[in-house]
């Protein structure tokens, strides 16, 4: 799906279609625009979009061969960035990651969203409902708003992670969790690594803005990035590290719990083996086929031996419980 937002002087025009040609015909080069390409995996259509904005044709491969490398500085026809945004939504027991690419030009911004980014949709609705003077700030201000909402999104993500970790911590500390609890924490920790990549990409962007030849962000918008987002990223990075440490500690405790339970089972099996070892010996002796065994001529020999075996088992169990082995 293609969503075209055209920012006129006093309002925002929105046009939605699957037809690339219909969308491109509505683009006015004198206005700022935001083109969202959601679940749009048509290589031919993408090539038309790239050509319309006079970008290098190699951008098509960069969009379809998505990699977490991030910002591209080799070509200067636009600002190009691959993103991976960690969301609070769960899919297959992992936090879902929204992937795609962002292209920023002189008066246009294009997002190729492999999976629809909810925060982008919310921003689209907010742009329609309230007046944001994009014409005054130019299109890079919209780029700033996108990254601002991405960082806000991580507060929701970390709140969701914290709530789940609270529940898992109860299982771990009360020692009624099993190996599945350990797997839940491990999967959660593994899926959050995409947040690290996203933070590193944003940090790289903030560092590049200090370059004199970085032309895609105006000075006023650079000031907004530095004033509002730099400290925000640092705080989120510390929160991310704290969450990762919390997960590691829970995994370590749960690993000890599992090892303790395994050791307890082995101890019980060892005690049971020790209890039945004497009667196994007695049974082995009486199982030997000797001709002369004086006990065989005694009428009470068999009940006596059985009673001795029972007493050994009962006595061993009582002793093990007194020693708290069972």
C-alpha positions as CSV (number, residue, x, y, z in Angstrom):
1,X,0.0,0.0,0.0
2,X,1.2,3.5,-0.9
3,X,0.3,6.5,1.3
4,X,1.2,9.9,0.0
5,X,1.1,12.9,2.3
6,X,1.5,16.3,0.7
7,X,2.1,19.2,3.0
8,X,0.5,22.4,1.6
9,X,0.7,25.8,3.3
10,X,-2.2,25.2,5.7
11,X,-3.2,21.5,5.6
12,X,-2.1,18.0,4.8
13,X,-3.4,16.1,1.8
14,X,-3.5,12.3,2.0
15,X,-3.8,9.9,-0.9
16,X,-3.8,6.1,-0.7
17,X,-3.4,3.6,-3.5
18,X,-1.7,0.4,-4.7
19,X,-1.1,2.0,-8.1
20,X,2.4,3.5,-8.3
21,X,1.6,5.5,-11.4
22,X,-1.5,7.1,-9.8
23,X,0.5,8.1,-6.7
24,X,3.4,9.5,-8.7
25,X,1.1,11.6,-10.8
26,X,-0.2,13.4,-7.7
27,X,3.3,14.4,-6.5
28,X,3.9,18.1,-6.7
29,X,7.6,18.9,-6.7
30,X,6.9,22.3,-5.2
31,X,5.5,20.8,-2.0
32,X,7.0,18.7,0.8
33,X,5.8,15.1,0.7
34,X,6.0,11.9,2.8
35,X,5.5,8.7,0.8
36,X,4.9,5.6,2.8
37,X,5.4,2.3,1.0
38,X,3.8,-0.3,3.3
39,X,4.2,-4.1,2.5
40,X,5.2,-2.9,-0.9
41,X,7.5,-5.5,-2.4
42,X,7.1,-4.7,-6.0
43,X,10.6,-4.3,-7.4
44,X,9.4,-2.7,-10.7
45,X,7.2,-0.2,-8.8
46,X,10.0,0.6,-6.4
47,X,12.3,1.3,-9.4
48,X,9.7,3.7,-10.7
49,X,9.6,5.6,-7.4
50,X,13.4,5.7,-7.3
51,X,13.6,7.0,-10.8
52,X,10.9,9.6,-10.2
53,X,12.9,11.2,-7.4
54,X,16.1,11.0,-9.6
55,X,17.9,8.7,-7.2
56,X,20.6,6.1,-8.0
57,X,19.1,2.9,-9.4
58,X,21.2,0.9,-6.9
59,X,18.9,2.1,-4.2
60,X,16.4,-0.5,-5.3
61,X,18.8,-3.3,-4.3
62,X,19.6,-1.6,-1.0
63,X,15.9,-1.5,-0.2
64,X,15.1,-5.1,-1.1
65,X,18.4,-6.6,0.2
66,X,17.7,-5.2,3.6
67,X,20.7,-5.4,6.0
68,X,21.2,-3.9,9.5
69,X,24.2,-2.0,8.3
70,X,22.3,1.2,8.6
71,X,23.3,4.6,7.2
72,X,24.8,4.8,3.7
73,X,27.4,7.5,3.0
74,X,28.8,6.3,-0.3
75,X,26.3,8.0,-2.5
76,X,25.2,11.6,-2.0
77,X,21.9,11.6,-3.9
78,X,19.9,11.4,-0.7
79,X,20.2,10.4,3.0
80,X,19.6,6.6,3.2
81,X,19.1,4.6,6.3
82,X,18.0,1.0,7.0
83,X,16.2,0.7,10.4
84,X,15.2,-2.1,12.8
85,X,12.8,-0.8,15.4
86,X,12.0,-3.0,18.4
87,X,8.3,-3.0,19.2
88,X,6.4,-4.2,22.3
89,X,4.3,-6.6,20.2
90,X,5.0,-10.3,20.7
91,X,5.3,-12.7,17.8
92,X,6.4,-16.4,18.2
93,X,7.4,-15.6,21.9
94,X,9.8,-12.8,20.6
95,X,9.4,-9.1,20.5
96,X,8.4,-8.1,17.0
97,X,10.9,-6.0,15.0
98,X,9.8,-3.5,12.4
99,X,12.2,-3.3,9.5
100,X,12.5,-1.0,6.5
101,X,14.4,1.9,4.9
102,X,14.2,5.7,5.2
103,X,15.1,8.0,2.3
104,X,15.4,11.7,2.8
105,X,15.8,14.2,0.0
106,X,15.5,18.0,-0.4
107,X,11.7,18.1,-0.1
108,X,10.7,14.5,0.2
109,X,10.8,11.7,2.7
110,X,10.1,8.0,1.7
111,X,9.7,5.1,4.1
112,X,9.8,1.6,2.7
113,X,8.2,-0.4,5.5
114,X,8.7,-4.2,5.2
115,X,6.3,-4.4,8.2
116,X,3.9,-1.5,9.0
117,X,5.3,0.7,11.7
118,X,2.6,1.6,14.1
119,X,4.3,4.8,15.3
120,X,4.5,6.0,11.7
121,X,0.7,5.4,11.3
122,X,0.1,7.3,14.6
123,X,2.3,10.2,13.3
124,X,0.4,10.2,10.0
125,X,-2.9,10.6,11.9
126,X,-1.5,13.3,14.1
127,X,-0.3,15.2,11.1
128,X,-3.8,15.1,9.7
129,X,-5.5,16.2,12.9
130,X,-3.3,19.1,13.9
131,X,-1.4,21.8,12.0
132,X,2.4,21.2,11.9
133,X,4.2,23.8,9.9
134,X,6.3,21.5,7.7
135,X,6.6,24.2,5.1
136,X,8.4,26.4,7.6
137,X,10.6,23.7,9.0
138,X,11.1,21.7,5.7
139,X,11.0,18.0,5.4
140,X,13.8,17.3,7.7
141,X,11.6,18.4,10.6
142,X,9.3,15.4,9.8
143,X,12.5,13.3,9.9
144,X,13.1,14.6,13.4
145,X,9.5,13.8,14.4
146,X,9.9,10.3,13.2
147,X,13.0,9.7,15.3
148,X,11.4,11.4,18.3
149,X,8.5,9.0,18.1
150,X,10.9,6.0,17.7
151,X,12.6,6.9,20.9
152,X,9.2,7.4,22.7
153,X,8.3,3.9,21.4
154,X,11.1,2.4,23.5
155,X,9.6,3.6,26.7
156,X,6.5,1.4,25.9
157,X,8.8,-1.4,24.9
158,X,10.8,-1.3,28.1
159,X,7.6,-1.0,30.2
160,X,6.3,-4.2,28.5
161,X,9.6,-6.0,29.1
162,X,9.7,-4.9,32.7
163,X,6.2,-6.2,33.4
164,X,7.1,-9.6,31.9
165,X,10.3,-9.7,33.8
166,X,8.4,-9.0,37.0
167,X,6.3,-12.1,36.4
168,X,9.3,-14.2,35.5
169,X,11.2,-13.0,38.5
170,X,8.4,-14.4,40.7
171,X,8.8,-17.8,39.1
172,X,12.5,-17.7,39.4
173,X,12.8,-16.5,43.0
174,X,10.0,-18.7,44.3
175,X,11.8,-21.6,42.5
176,X,8.7,-23.1,40.9
177,X,9.8,-22.2,37.3
178,X,11.2,-24.9,35.1
179,X,13.5,-25.0,32.0
180,X,10.7,-23.2,30.0
181,X,11.1,-20.2,32.3
182,X,14.8,-20.1,31.4
183,X,14.0,-20.3,27.7
184,X,11.5,-17.4,28.0
185,X,14.1,-15.2,29.5
186,X,16.7,-16.3,27.0
187,X,14.4,-15.7,24.0
188,X,13.5,-12.2,25.4
189,X,17.1,-11.3,25.9
190,X,18.0,-12.4,22.4
191,X,15.2,-10.5,20.7
192,X,16.1,-7.2,22.5
193,X,19.4,-7.1,20.7
194,X,17.7,-5.3,17.9
195,X,17.2,-2.4,20.2
196,X,20.9,-2.1,20.6
197,X,21.3,-1.9,16.8
198,X,18.7,0.8,16.6
199,X,20.3,2.9,19.3
200,X,23.7,2.5,17.7
201,X,22.3,3.7,14.3
202,X,20.7,6.7,16.0
203,X,23.9,7.5,17.7
204,X,25.7,7.3,14.4
205,X,23.2,9.7,12.9
206,X,23.6,12.2,15.7
207,X,27.4,12.0,15.3
208,X,27.2,12.6,11.5
209,X,25.1,15.7,12.0
210,X,28.2,17.4,13.3
211,X,29.9,17.0,9.9
212,X,30.1,20.2,7.9
213,X,29.2,18.4,4.7
214,X,26.1,16.8,6.1
215,X,23.5,18.6,3.9
216,X,20.3,16.7,4.6
217,X,19.5,18.2,7.9
218,X,19.2,21.9,8.4
219,X,20.8,23.7,11.2
220,X,17.6,24.5,13.2
221,X,16.6,20.8,13.0
222,X,20.1,19.7,14.0
223,X,19.7,21.9,17.1
224,X,16.4,20.1,17.9
225,X,18.2,16.7,17.6
226,X,21.0,17.9,19.9
227,X,18.7,19.6,22.4
228,X,16.1,16.9,22.8
229,X,17.3,13.6,21.4
230,X,20.9,13.2,22.5
231,X,20.1,12.9,26.2
232,X,17.0,10.9,25.4
233,X,19.2,8.3,23.6
234,X,21.7,8.2,26.4
235,X,18.9,7.6,29.0
236,X,17.3,4.9,26.9
237,X,20.7,3.3,26.4
238,X,21.2,3.1,30.2
239,X,17.7,1.7,30.6
240,X,18.4,-0.9,27.9
241,X,21.6,-1.9,29.7
242,X,19.8,-2.2,33.0
243,X,17.1,-4.4,31.4
244,X,19.8,-6.6,29.8
245,X,21.5,-7.0,33.2
246,X,18.2,-7.8,34.8
247,X,17.7,-10.6,32.3
248,X,21.2,-11.9,32.7
249,X,20.8,-12.1,36.5
250,X,17.4,-13.9,36.2
251,X,19.0,-16.4,33.7
252,X,21.8,-17.0,36.1
253,X,19.5,-17.6,39.1
254,X,17.2,-19.9,37.1
255,X,20.2,-21.8,35.8
256,X,21.3,-22.4,39.4
257,X,17.7,-23.4,40.3
258,X,17.7,-25.9,37.5
259,X,21.1,-27.3,38.6
260,X,19.9,-27.5,42.2
261,X,16.8,-29.4,41.2
262,X,18.9,-31.8,39.1
263,X,21.3,-32.3,41.9
264,X,18.4,-33.0,44.3
265,X,17.0,-35.6,42.0
266,X,20.4,-37.3,41.7
267,X,20.8,-37.3,45.5
268,X,17.4,-38.9,45.9
269,X,18.3,-41.6,43.4
270,X,21.6,-42.2,45.2
271,X,19.8,-42.6,48.5
272,X,17.3,-45.0,47.0
273,X,20.1,-47.0,45.6
274,X,21.8,-47.1,49.0
275,X,18.6,-48.2,50.7
276,X,18.1,-51.1,48.3
277,X,21.7,-52.1,48.1
278,X,21.7,-54.4,51.3
279,X,18.5,-56.2,50.3
280,X,19.9,-56.6,46.8
281,X,22.9,-58.3,48.4
282,X,20.7,-60.6,50.5
283,X,18.6,-61.5,47.5
284,X,21.8,-62.2,45.6
285,X,23.1,-64.5,48.3
286,X,19.9,-66.5,48.5
287,X,19.6,-66.6,44.8
288,X,22.8,-68.6,44.4
289,X,22.1,-72.3,43.7
290,X,24.1,-74.0,46.5
291,X,23.1,-77.5,47.6
292,X,23.8,-77.0,51.3
293,X,22.1,-73.9,52.7
294,X,21.1,-74.5,56.4
295,X,18.4,-71.8,56.3
296,X,16.4,-73.8,53.7
297,X,15.6,-76.4,56.3
298,X,14.1,-73.9,58.7
299,X,10.4,-73.3,58.3
300,X,10.6,-69.6,59.3
301,X,13.7,-68.8,57.3
302,X,11.9,-67.3,54.3
303,X,9.6,-65.0,56.4
304,X,12.6,-64.0,58.6
305,X,14.7,-63.0,55.6
306,X,11.8,-61.0,54.1
307,X,11.2,-59.3,57.5
308,X,14.9,-58.4,57.8
309,X,14.8,-56.9,54.3
310,X,11.7,-54.8,55.2
311,X,13.4,-53.6,58.4
312,X,16.5,-52.6,56.5
313,X,14.4,-50.5,54.0
314,X,12.2,-48.9,56.8
315,X,15.2,-48.2,59.0
316,X,17.2,-46.7,56.0
317,X,14.3,-44.4,55.1
318,X,13.8,-43.2,58.7
319,X,17.5,-42.5,59.0
320,X,17.6,-40.6,55.7
321,X,14.6,-38.5,56.8
322,X,16.3,-37.7,60.2
323,X,19.4,-36.6,58.3
324,X,17.1,-34.6,55.9
325,X,18.4,-36.5,52.9
326,X,14.8,-37.1,51.8
